[in-house]
């Protein structure tokens, strides 16, 4: 099983956790359950988890509020480091979200 680590800014701002906390309790439960399933079974395939590019992967959550949420992470040793989260609105993952996730990954390392 992997340890899940959430990215924080240099000033200690937990931006990914803040993103998750912005949802209603029922939606947060789904996000947490999906992340836990990936934590236990990584590498796990679609539809719950999929490779994006390079070292980046995503956890896919379909929420009761009828939104699609993605958490982008990378694996480092026995850790899954979640670096970005967003509400998916289009078919393809937007380049700006991939770039932000990769920049945070490099900062983390």
PyMOL commands that set and color helices and strands:
alter all, ss='L'
color gray80, all
select helices_A, chain A and resi 15-21+25-41+95-108
alter helices_A, ss='H'
color red, helices_A
select strands_A, chain A and resi 3-6+49-53+56-62+68-76+79-88
alter strands_A, ss='S'
color yellow, strands_A
deselect
rebuild
show_as cartoon
